Amino acid sequence: MTTNQNAESEVYQGQFGEFTITKGDRQGVILYRTALMVAALSFALGAFLVLKFGDDAFVPVALNILYICFSAGLAMSLLTIHIYLAPLHRTLQAFWLIGTVAAIAIALTHSEPLALAIYHQPITILGVGFIFAALTGIFFKEAFCFNRLETKLLTPLIPLLLLGHLFGILSVALEQVLLGLGAILFVVFALRKVFQPIPPDIGDKSVFAYLKQQAVS
């Protein structure tokens, strides 16, 4: 894309015509990246507590708080991410909603803290796992659009960790390795987004306008 700057905005030549990147567009990207950072740091801190202080009594309570922060960050990311295919975007948001409802149901119906209930009863992953499916969708989109190594690794890693625990095919040691690696890669991904130019995260707005016009015609 080529650009032509003026005092108020930048004008881009897209596939279906010119478009401008506004202050609101930029704020949306900043919000998206901030939300990703919240989710990444919550996930990483939770993984650190599990790996370093797994047997301590305070860990399950701390994990509940971190899970709420992670889920909230992911929700905001899914609201502000730019995805050309609206059905895919809505599907990822629906996955988050299903996973959140499942997490609430698990928390209300089990005496153990949420993290312990999920760990001790892997079948619960069939519900709460949807929220991580939404996260994996973000990783896949970022890997496809920006060819980032960390997102290419995270896209299969998260499902492998969850499904491996669900079916009991991973040793505890391997689960710990995957959890730690996933936490590191997630933080690397979020940090690299901070330094990425903003326009690529907005995408070609002429494509969004074209798809919207096609949907209503």
N, C-alpha and C positions, 0 to 999 in steps of 0.2 A: 504494500500500500504506500502511496505517496501522500505527503502532508503539506499543508499550507497554513501557517500560523497567523492568527490575528489576535487582537487584544483580549477577546473573550473566550475563544475556543479554537480547537484545531479542526481543520476540514480534511477528511480522508476520502479517497476514492475507493469505494468498495465494489464488490462483484455486481451489485444491482443499482449502483448510483453513489452519489456523495453522501456523507454523513458527518456529523460533528461529535466530538467527545466533550461532554459538558462537565462542569464541576460536580454535578450529581453523579455522573458516571464514575468519576474518579473516587468520589466518596464511597460509592458502592463497592468498588474494588478494595479500597482500604478496609472497609468493614468486613469484606469477605476474608481478607488476609488476616485481620485481627482475630476473627472468629476461628480461623484455622489454627492460629497460634494458641488460642485458649484451649482448643480441643487437643492439640499436640502436647502442650505442656501438662495438661491434666492427665492424658494417657501416659506420658513418660514418667510423671511423678508417681502415678499409681503403680506402674511397672516397677519402679525403683523400690517402692515400699514393699511390694510383694517379694521381690528378689532379695532385698536386704533385711527386712524385718517381718517376713511372712508369718511367723508364729506369734508375734506380739499382739496383745489384745486390742490395741488402738487401731490396728491396720484396717479391719473390716469397716469400722465407722468412717475412717478417713477415705477409704475407697468409695463409700456411698456418696460423700461430698464431692469427690473428684469425678465420679461418674456423672453427677448432675451437671457439673461444669463442662465436662466433655460433651455431654448430650446437648447442652445449650449452645456451645460453640459450634457443634456440628449442625444444629438446626439453623443457626444464623448463616452458616456457610452455604447450606442448601437453599436458603432464601435469596442469597445474593450472588451465587455462582451464575456464570453465563454459559448456557448450553443451548446450542441451536435447535436440537430436537426437543420440543416441548413435552411430548409424551415420556421421553426418558427422564427429563427434569422432574415431572410430576411423579414418576415411578420411584425415583430416589427419595423424594419427599414422603411418599406413601410408605416406603420401607422404614424411614425414620419414625413415622407415626406408629406403625405396627410394632416396631421394636420398643418404642417408649411405652406403649400400652402394655406390652408383655412384661417389661421390667417393673412397671407399677403393680401389675397383677402378681408377679412373683414376690415382690417386696411385701405385699399385703397378705399373702397366703402362706408365707414361710416364716418361721420363728427366727431363722438365721438372717444375718445381714445379706443383702443382695449378692455381693460377690461370693460369699461362701455358699449360698443356695445354688448359684449357677455352677460353681466348681464341683460341689458334691453331687449335684443332679444335672449331669450334662444334657439331658433331654430338654432342659429349659433353653438351651441354645437355639432350638428350633423357633423360639419366639423372639428372644432378645437379640439373636443373631442378625435380625433384619436391620438393626441400626448399624451394625458393622458392614452389612451388605451395602448400605447407603454410603458409608465411608469408603468402601472399596470402589464404588462407582465414581467418587471424586478422584481417587487415585488413578483409575482407568482413564478418565477424561483428561487428567493432567498428563498422563503418560502419552496418550494419543496426540494431544495438542502440542506438547512441549518437549516430548522425547526425553524426559528426565529419568535418569537411572534409578533414583530412589523410589519413584512411583511405579516404575516397571517391576521392581522387587516387591513393593508393598502390595501390589494388585493380587498376586497369588499367595503372598505370605499370610495375610490376615485370614482368608478362607481356610488355608492349610492349618493354621493354629486352631481355629474354632472347630472345623470338621474333624481334625485329628483328635481333639479332646472329646468331641461328641461320640466318636466311634471307638475311643480308647486305643488308638493305634500309635500314639506318641508316648514316649517315656517322659517322666517328669523333667529330667534333665534337658531333653530336646524342647519341651514346651517352654522351659525357662530361657533357653537360647533364642527361640523364635520370638518370645515376648520381649526380651531385651533388644534384639535386633530390630523388631518392629518399632519399638519406642524410639530408638536412635534415628532410624530412617524417617519416621514421622516428624521428628523435630528438625532434621536436616531439610526435609521438604518445606516445612513451614518457614524456616529461616531463609531458604533460597527464594521463596515467594516475596519476602520483604524487599529484596534487592532486584527483583524482576521489574522491567518497565511496565507501567500500568496499561497502556493501550492493548497489548496482546491479551490481557485478561478480559478486556471488554469485547474483543472480537470484532467482526464485521457487522456493524449495526444494520447495514443494508440487507443482509441476509435475514436478520430477525424481522425486519419490516416486510420483506418479501414473503417469508413463511407465514407471518400473521395475515397478510393480505390474501394469500392462497387459502388459508383456513376459513376465512369468512366469505370467500367468493364461491 
